[in-house]
Amino acid sequence: MPTPINCFGSGAKSVVLDHVFAARIPLRQPRIPAMTTMVQTSTETSTCSSCGSFGSFESEVKEEQPCLEDKARMPPVSSLLLIHYFLILCTVNLVITIPTANEYAERLGAGRLFAGLMIGCLPILSIAGNLCNQKLFACLPFKTIWVICSLGTVLGSVLYALAGLMRFKWTLLISRGLMGFFSAFSLPGIYVSHTVGVERRSEVLFYFSAVLQLGCAAGPALAAMLEASMKFIKINNLVLDSDTIPGWFMAAAYLFFTVKIILCLKDLPPNVLTREVTSGGRTLESPKTKNRMKMSTMAAACAMFWQLFVSSAVITGVEVYTINVARHHMGWSIESSAWFVAILMLISGVFNLSLGKVIQCMAFNDITGLLMGTFVACLSCVFLFNFDLDSQSWKVSLLSFGLISVLVTNGLTRALALSICSKLVPAEAVNSIMTWATVAMSLGRGGGSIICAVLNPDSFAPVLLGLFAVTLMFSWATRKYMKPDMKAS
């Protein structure tokens, strides 16, 4: 009996013969059935051999599922609320002294420029503190660093309150410098970058920016209330008066916050702050040398740093400028000018809070929103020019509308710039880029408070318009490089 040619191996041959005998088909006519059977056998064989690959595919799907969930992860609610509470607190610490800064400086024999330096040295000295914290990540837990910074701020606040007793004007700069060094303003951004997924980060950073605006509203309001309380209880001595009460108040607030950190904040794992990529027990090349930033990414990062610098400078400068205009050009009291600034900041902060939900629902593109917000800020400067109107109510109305528009758009662009920064680099480089983003914001706060302390109604609007125009051109030129990194988390 002739043996069929075996093209597929011995296993295929036995299967073919079994099918032939079962069907009782003569071996003279085996071609079509045999080929069909062989094809089926080959298919079955390949299917069986690929069972392992299906298993591995299922395991890959299971491995990918946590990654999808990881993109929408969120920290505990208590930790998230504590972070936003701290943002309000540190902003209040920056601006609560603005309404009384001139009087406190003059009382100790200094001038208006010294008052601007007193306000600006806090954010400028915070740069050194943030860079120092970056080095401490290698040896101390995240929560411990934050507790140390809070206690350092308490020391600076007490020293600020005692400057009137010492009658030494440089005590004001030393105390504000201590507050700046221990401000820990970079820690919330680093915490959010490690605990919030990329899909929810823009929304959370919108709230981040909004509470900063609310802090700018709470600071002058608290200053006005403390001023009124000092007048009501008629206490006025070298240790406790309208100029020193902000220092005592912030010392108590930071002590209370330190207790909350210890009890409520969920600490970051140590390996997150000192991340090393390992494979098979062998340490690979460090991220610092392995993941060098491309020139295009660096250009986009520099554009975002400039955006954060301008946004922070304008927001702080608006507060300083508005109080000076209200007091020296409109004849308002400290309490009235402080309440006016507080209302402006409150309105803009509420707008920014609502924008966070709107952006989330619309799935708004970060880059498009950044460019549109900067363009609207340029248009808002039109209302800030000095039109020499006779009616003071018209002056106040135009000034209020222009300032609210500028504050809302700057809150929008600041949140989007922070979101883009956190996505430009892989996860192991987030600490560095968010620290430098905080440095840019700190420089903006310090520069804005110093420059706007000497601006008048004729020069304020042109300076703002020039800053916004340069920012828009810089962002437009680097927009195509602002793509998220594939390893961003």
C-alpha positions as CSV (number, residue, x, y, z in Angstrom):
1,M,0.0,0.0,0.0
2,P,1.5,3.4,-1.0
3,T,2.3,5.7,1.9
4,P,1.1,9.3,1.7
5,I,3.8,11.9,1.6
6,N,4.2,13.5,5.0
7,C,4.7,17.2,4.7
8,F,3.9,18.2,8.2
9,G,5.6,15.5,10.3
10,S,4.7,12.2,11.9
11,G,1.9,13.7,14.0
12,A,0.1,15.0,10.9
13,K,0.6,11.7,9.1
14,S,-1.2,9.7,11.8
15,V,-4.1,12.2,12.0
16,V,-4.5,12.0,8.2
17,L,-4.6,8.1,8.2
18,D,-7.2,8.1,11.0
19,H,-9.5,10.4,9.1
20,V,-9.1,8.4,5.9
21,F,-10.0,5.1,7.5
22,A,-12.8,6.5,9.4
23,A,-14.4,7.9,6.3
24,R,-13.6,4.7,4.3
25,I,-12.4,6.7,1.5
26,P,-10.1,4.9,-1.0
27,L,-6.5,5.8,-0.9
28,R,-6.6,6.5,-4.6
29,Q,-8.6,9.7,-4.1
30,P,-7.2,11.2,-0.9
31,R,-6.1,14.6,-2.3
32,I,-8.8,17.0,-1.4
33,P,-9.9,15.5,1.9
34,A,-6.3,14.8,2.9
35,M,-5.2,18.4,2.2
36,T,-8.2,19.7,4.1
37,T,-7.4,17.5,7.0
38,M,-3.8,18.5,6.9
39,V,-4.7,22.1,6.9
40,Q,-7.1,21.6,9.8
41,T,-4.4,19.6,11.6
42,S,-1.8,22.3,11.0
43,T,-4.3,24.9,12.3
44,E,-5.0,22.8,15.4
45,T,-1.3,22.3,16.0
46,S,-0.5,26.0,15.7
47,T,-3.5,26.8,17.9
48,C,-2.3,24.4,20.6
49,S,1.3,25.7,20.3
50,S,0.0,29.2,20.8
51,C,-1.8,28.5,24.0
52,G,1.2,29.7,25.9
53,S,1.2,32.9,23.9
54,F,-2.5,33.5,24.7
55,G,-1.6,33.0,28.3
56,S,1.2,35.5,28.1
57,F,-1.1,37.9,26.2
58,E,-3.7,37.7,29.0
59,S,-1.0,38.3,31.6
60,E,0.1,41.4,29.6
61,V,-3.5,42.7,29.6
62,K,-3.6,42.1,33.3
63,E,-0.3,44.0,33.7
64,E,-1.6,46.9,31.5
65,Q,-4.8,47.2,33.5
66,P,-3.1,48.7,36.6
67,C,-1.3,51.1,34.4
68,L,-4.6,52.4,33.1
69,E,-5.8,52.8,36.6
70,D,-2.5,54.3,37.6
71,K,-3.2,57.2,35.2
72,A,-6.3,58.2,37.2
73,R,-4.9,57.6,40.7
74,M,-5.5,60.0,43.5
75,P,-4.0,60.4,47.0
76,P,-6.1,60.1,50.2
77,V,-8.6,62.9,50.6
78,S,-7.1,64.0,53.9
79,S,-3.7,64.4,52.3
80,L,-5.1,66.3,49.3
81,L,-7.1,68.7,51.5
82,L,-4.0,69.2,53.7
83,I,-1.9,70.1,50.7
84,H,-4.5,72.7,49.5
85,Y,-4.8,74.1,53.1
86,F,-1.0,74.5,53.1
87,L,-1.1,76.4,49.8
88,I,-3.6,78.9,51.3
89,L,-1.5,79.2,54.4
90,C,1.9,79.9,52.7
91,T,0.2,82.4,50.4
92,V,-1.4,84.1,53.4
93,N,2.0,84.3,55.0
94,L,3.4,86.0,51.9
95,V,0.7,88.7,51.5
96,I,-0.7,89.3,55.0
97,T,2.0,91.8,55.7
98,I,1.4,93.8,52.5
99,P,-1.2,96.3,53.9
100,T,1.0,97.1,57.0
101,A,4.5,96.8,55.4
102,N,5.0,100.5,54.7
103,E,4.0,101.6,58.2
104,Y,6.1,98.9,59.9
105,A,9.1,99.8,57.8
106,E,8.7,103.6,58.4
107,R,8.3,103.0,62.1
108,L,11.7,101.4,62.1
109,G,13.3,104.1,60.0
110,A,13.1,102.5,56.5
111,G,11.3,103.6,53.4
112,R,8.9,102.3,50.7
113,L,11.5,100.5,48.7
114,F,12.6,98.7,51.9
115,A,9.0,97.6,52.4
116,G,9.0,96.1,48.9
117,L,12.3,94.3,49.6
118,M,10.7,93.0,52.9
119,I,7.8,91.5,50.9
120,G,10.0,90.2,48.1
121,C,12.8,88.6,50.1
122,L,10.4,85.8,51.3
123,P,9.9,84.2,47.8
124,I,13.4,84.9,46.7
125,L,15.0,83.2,49.8
126,S,12.5,80.3,49.2
127,I,14.7,79.3,46.2
128,A,17.6,78.4,48.4
129,G,15.2,76.5,50.7
130,N,13.6,74.5,47.9
131,L,17.0,73.5,46.5
132,C,18.1,72.5,50.0
133,N,15.0,70.3,50.3
134,Q,15.9,68.7,47.0
135,K,19.2,67.5,48.6
136,L,17.4,66.4,51.8
137,F,15.2,63.9,49.9
138,A,18.2,61.5,49.9
139,C,18.4,61.3,53.7
140,L,15.1,62.3,55.3
141,P,11.5,61.3,54.8
142,F,9.1,63.6,53.0
143,K,6.9,64.3,56.0
144,T,9.9,65.0,58.3
145,I,11.2,67.6,55.9
146,W,7.8,69.3,55.9
147,V,7.6,69.3,59.7
148,I,11.1,70.9,59.9
149,C,10.1,73.6,57.4
150,S,6.9,74.4,59.3
151,L,8.7,74.8,62.6
152,G,11.3,77.1,60.9
153,T,8.5,79.3,59.6
154,V,7.2,79.5,63.2
155,L,10.6,80.8,64.3
156,G,10.6,83.4,61.4
157,S,7.1,84.6,62.3
158,V,8.0,85.1,66.0
159,L,11.1,87.1,65.0
160,Y,9.0,89.3,62.7
161,A,6.6,90.0,65.6
162,L,9.5,90.9,67.8
163,A,11.1,93.4,65.3
164,G,9.2,96.3,66.8
165,L,10.6,95.5,70.3
166,M,14.1,95.2,68.9
167,R,13.8,98.5,66.9
168,F,16.2,97.2,64.3
169,K,14.9,97.4,60.7
170,W,17.1,94.6,59.4
171,T,15.3,92.2,61.7
172,L,12.3,92.5,59.3
173,L,14.5,91.2,56.4
174,I,16.1,88.5,58.5
175,S,12.7,87.2,59.7
176,R,11.1,87.3,56.2
177,G,14.2,85.5,54.9
178,L,13.8,82.7,57.4
179,M,10.1,82.4,56.4
180,G,11.2,82.1,52.8
181,F,13.9,79.6,53.4
182,F,11.5,77.3,55.3
183,S,8.5,78.0,53.1
184,A,8.6,74.5,51.5
185,F,6.6,75.8,48.6
186,S,8.0,73.1,46.2
187,L,6.7,70.2,48.4
188,P,3.0,70.3,47.3
189,G,3.9,70.2,43.6
190,I,6.2,67.3,44.2
191,Y,3.6,65.4,46.2
192,V,0.9,65.9,43.6
193,S,3.2,64.8,40.8
194,H,4.0,61.5,42.6
195,T,0.4,60.8,43.9
196,V,-1.9,62.0,41.1
197,G,-2.1,60.3,37.7
198,V,-1.6,62.2,34.5
199,E,-5.3,62.1,33.6
200,R,-6.4,63.9,36.8
201,R,-3.3,66.2,37.2
202,S,-4.6,69.1,35.3
203,E,-7.8,69.2,37.3
204,V,-5.9,69.0,40.6
205,L,-3.4,71.7,39.6
206,F,-6.3,74.0,38.7
207,Y,-7.4,73.7,42.3
208,F,-3.8,74.2,43.2
209,S,-3.8,77.5,41.4
210,A,-7.2,78.5,42.6
211,V,-6.4,78.1,46.3
212,L,-3.3,80.2,45.7
213,Q,-5.7,83.0,44.6
214,L,-7.9,82.4,47.6
215,G,-4.8,82.7,49.8
216,C,-4.2,86.0,48.2
217,A,-7.7,87.0,49.1
218,A,-7.5,85.6,52.7
219,G,-4.2,87.4,53.5
220,P,-5.5,91.0,53.1
221,A,-8.9,90.1,54.7
222,L,-7.1,88.7,57.7
223,A,-4.9,91.8,57.8
224,A,-8.0,94.0,57.8
225,M,-9.6,91.9,60.5
226,L,-6.5,91.9,62.7
227,E,-6.2,95.7,62.2
228,A,-9.8,96.2,63.3
229,S,-9.4,93.8,66.3
230,M,-6.4,95.7,67.5
231,K,-8.3,99.0,67.4
232,F,-11.3,97.4,69.1
233,I,-9.4,95.9,72.1
234,K,-7.2,99.0,72.2
235,I,-3.9,97.2,72.5
236,N,-0.9,99.1,71.2
237,N,2.5,98.3,72.6
238,L,5.9,97.3,71.2
239,V,5.1,93.5,71.3
240,L,1.5,93.5,70.1
241,D,0.0,96.0,67.8
242,S,-1.4,96.3,64.2
243,D,2.1,95.8,62.7
244,T,3.2,92.8,64.8
245,I,-0.1,90.9,65.1
246,P,0.4,89.2,61.6
247,G,3.6,87.6,62.9
248,W,1.9,86.2,66.0
249,F,-1.0,85.0,64.0
250,M,1.1,83.1,61.4
251,A,3.2,81.5,64.2
252,A,0.1,80.0,65.7
253,A,-1.3,79.0,62.3
254,Y,1.9,77.1,61.4
255,L,2.0,75.4,64.8
256,F,-1.5,74.1,64.2
257,F,-0.6,73.0,60.7
258,T,2.4,71.1,61.9
259,V,0.2,69.0,64.1
260,K,-2.1,68.3,61.1
261,I,0.9,67.1,59.0
262,I,2.0,64.6,61.7
263,L,-1.6,63.2,62.1
264,C,-3.1,63.4,58.6
265,L,-0.5,63.4,55.8
266,K,0.3,60.1,54.2
267,D,4.0,60.1,53.6
268,L,5.6,59.2,50.3
269,P,7.6,56.0,50.0
270,P,11.3,56.6,50.4
271,N,12.1,54.9,47.1
272,V,10.0,57.5,45.3
273,L,12.2,60.3,46.3
274,T,15.5,58.4,45.7
275,R,14.4,56.3,42.8
276,E,17.0,54.0,41.2
277,V,16.1,51.6,38.3
278,T,17.1,48.1,39.1
279,S,17.1,45.0,37.0
280,G,18.0,41.5,38.3
281,G,19.6,43.0,41.4
282,R,22.0,45.1,39.3
283,T,21.7,48.9,39.4
284,L,21.4,50.4,36.0
285,E,22.6,53.7,34.8
286,S,21.3,56.6,36.9
287,P,18.4,58.7,35.5
288,K,20.5,61.8,35.7
289,T,22.9,60.4,33.0
290,K,20.6,58.1,31.2
291,N,17.6,60.4,30.6
292,R,19.2,63.6,29.5
293,M,16.7,66.2,28.5
294,K,16.4,66.9,24.8
295,M,16.9,70.4,23.5
296,S,13.3,70.6,22.4
297,T,12.0,69.5,25.8
298,M,14.4,72.0,27.5
299,A,13.0,74.8,25.3
300,A,9.5,73.9,26.3
301,A,10.5,73.7,30.0
302,C,12.1,77.1,29.8
303,A,8.9,78.5,28.2
304,M,6.9,77.1,31.0
305,F,9.3,78.5,33.6
306,W,8.9,81.9,32.1
307,Q,5.1,81.5,32.1
308,L,5.2,80.6,35.8
309,F,7.5,83.5,36.5
310,V,5.2,86.0,34.8
311,S,2.0,84.6,36.3
312,S,3.4,84.7,39.8
313,A,4.9,88.2,39.3
314,V,1.6,89.6,38.0
315,I,-0.6,88.1,40.7
316,T,1.7,89.3,43.6
317,G,2.3,92.6,41.8
318,V,-1.4,93.3,41.4
319,E,-1.9,93.0,45.1
320,V,1.0,95.3,46.0
321,Y,0.0,97.8,43.2
322,T,-3.7,97.9,44.1
323,I,-3.1,98.6,47.8
324,N,-0.7,101.4,46.9
325,V,-3.1,102.9,44.3
326,A,-6.0,102.7,46.8
327,R,-4.1,104.3,49.6
328,H,-2.1,107.0,47.8
329,H,-4.2,107.8,44.7
330,M,-7.7,107.2,46.1
331,G,-7.2,108.2,49.7
332,W,-8.5,104.9,51.2
333,S,-7.5,103.6,54.6
334,I,-5.5,100.4,55.2
335,E,-8.6,98.5,56.1
336,S,-10.6,99.6,53.1
337,S,-7.8,98.9,50.6
338,A,-7.1,95.5,52.2
339,W,-10.8,94.5,51.8
340,F,-10.8,95.8,48.2
341,V,-7.9,93.5,47.3
342,A,-9.4,90.6,49.2
343,I,-12.6,90.9,47.2
344,L,-10.8,91.0,43.9
345,M,-8.7,87.9,44.8
346,L,-11.8,86.1,46.1
347,I,-13.7,86.6,42.9
348,S,-10.8,85.4,40.7
349,G,-10.2,82.4,43.0
350,V,-13.8,81.3,42.7
351,F,-13.6,81.6,38.9
352,N,-10.5,79.5,38.9
353,L,-12.1,76.8,41.0
354,S,-15.0,76.6,38.6
355,L,-12.6,76.4,35.6
356,G,-11.1,73.2,37.1
357,K,-14.4,71.3,36.6
358,V,-15.1,72.9,33.3
359,I,-11.7,71.9,31.9
360,Q,-12.2,68.3,33.2
361,C,-15.6,68.0,31.5
362,M,-14.5,69.5,28.2
363,A,-11.2,67.5,28.1
364,F,-9.5,70.7,27.3
365,N,-6.0,70.6,25.7
366,D,-3.4,72.1,28.0
367,I,-1.4,73.9,25.2
368,T,-4.5,75.4,23.6
369,G,-5.7,76.7,26.9
370,L,-2.3,78.2,27.8
371,L,-2.1,80.2,24.5
372,M,-5.7,81.3,24.8
373,G,-5.3,82.4,28.4
374,T,-2.2,84.4,27.6
375,F,-3.9,86.1,24.7
376,V,-6.9,87.1,26.8
377,A,-4.5,88.5,29.4
378,C,-3.0,90.8,26.7
379,L,-6.5,92.0,25.9
380,S,-7.3,92.6,29.6
381,C,-4.5,95.1,29.9
382,V,-6.6,97.6,27.9
383,F,-8.8,98.2,31.0
384,L,-5.8,99.0,33.2
385,F,-4.5,102.0,31.2
386,N,-4.9,105.4,32.9
387,F,-7.7,107.2,31.0
388,D,-7.8,110.2,33.4
389,L,-11.5,109.9,34.1
390,D,-13.2,112.4,36.4
391,S,-15.5,110.0,38.0
392,Q,-13.8,107.8,40.7
393,S,-16.5,105.2,40.4
394,W,-15.6,104.7,36.8
395,K,-12.0,104.4,37.6
396,V,-12.7,101.8,40.3
397,S,-15.0,99.9,37.9
398,L,-12.5,99.7,35.1
399,L,-9.6,98.9,37.4
400,S,-11.7,96.1,39.1
401,F,-12.8,94.6,35.8
402,G,-9.2,94.7,34.3
403,L,-7.6,93.3,37.4
404,I,-10.1,90.4,37.8
405,S,-9.6,89.5,34.1
406,V,-5.9,89.5,34.5
407,L,-6.0,87.5,37.7
408,V,-8.4,84.8,36.3
409,T,-6.3,84.3,33.1
410,N,-3.1,84.2,35.1
411,G,-4.5,81.6,37.4
412,L,-5.5,79.6,34.3
413,T,-2.1,79.8,32.7
414,R,-0.3,79.1,35.9
415,A,-2.2,75.8,36.4
416,L,-1.7,74.7,32.8
417,A,2.0,75.5,32.9
418,L,2.4,73.5,36.0
419,S,0.5,70.6,34.4
420,I,2.7,70.7,31.3
421,C,5.9,70.9,33.4
422,S,4.9,67.7,35.3
423,K,4.3,65.8,32.1
424,L,7.4,66.9,30.1
425,V,9.8,64.5,31.8
426,P,9.7,60.9,33.0
427,A,8.6,60.1,36.5
428,E,12.2,59.9,37.9
429,A,12.8,63.5,36.9
430,V,9.6,65.0,38.3
431,N,11.3,66.2,41.5
432,S,13.8,68.3,39.7
433,I,11.5,69.9,37.1
434,M,8.9,70.8,39.8
435,T,11.5,72.2,42.0
436,W,12.7,74.5,39.2
437,A,9.1,75.4,38.4
438,T,8.8,76.5,42.0
439,V,12.0,78.5,41.7
440,A,10.5,80.3,38.8
441,M,7.3,81.1,40.7
442,S,9.3,82.3,43.7
443,L,11.4,84.6,41.6
444,G,8.2,85.9,40.1
445,R,6.6,86.6,43.5
446,G,9.7,88.4,44.7
447,G,10.3,90.4,41.5
448,G,6.6,91.3,41.1
449,S,6.3,92.7,44.7
450,I,9.5,94.8,44.3
451,I,8.7,96.2,40.8
452,C,5.1,96.9,41.4
453,A,5.8,98.7,44.6
454,V,7.2,101.6,42.5
455,L,4.8,101.5,39.6
456,N,2.1,104.1,39.1
457,P,-1.1,104.2,37.1
458,D,0.7,105.4,34.0
459,S,3.3,102.6,33.9
460,F,1.5,99.6,35.3
461,A,-0.5,98.6,32.2
462,P,2.3,99.0,29.7
463,V,4.6,96.8,31.8
464,L,2.0,94.1,32.1
465,L,1.2,94.2,28.4
466,G,4.8,93.8,27.5
467,L,5.3,90.8,29.8
468,F,2.2,89.1,28.4
469,A,3.2,89.7,24.8
470,V,6.7,88.2,25.3
471,T,5.1,85.2,27.1
472,L,2.7,84.6,24.3
473,M,5.4,84.7,21.6
474,F,7.6,82.4,23.6
475,S,4.8,79.9,24.3
476,W,3.7,79.9,20.6
477,A,7.3,79.3,19.4
478,T,7.7,76.2,21.6
479,R,4.1,74.8,21.5
480,K,5.1,71.8,19.4
481,Y,7.7,70.7,21.9
482,M,5.2,70.6,24.8
483,K,4.3,66.9,24.3
484,P,4.0,64.7,27.4
485,D,6.8,62.2,27.9
486,M,5.8,58.6,27.4
487,K,7.1,57.7,30.9
488,A,5.4,60.5,32.7
489,S,3.2,59.3,35.5
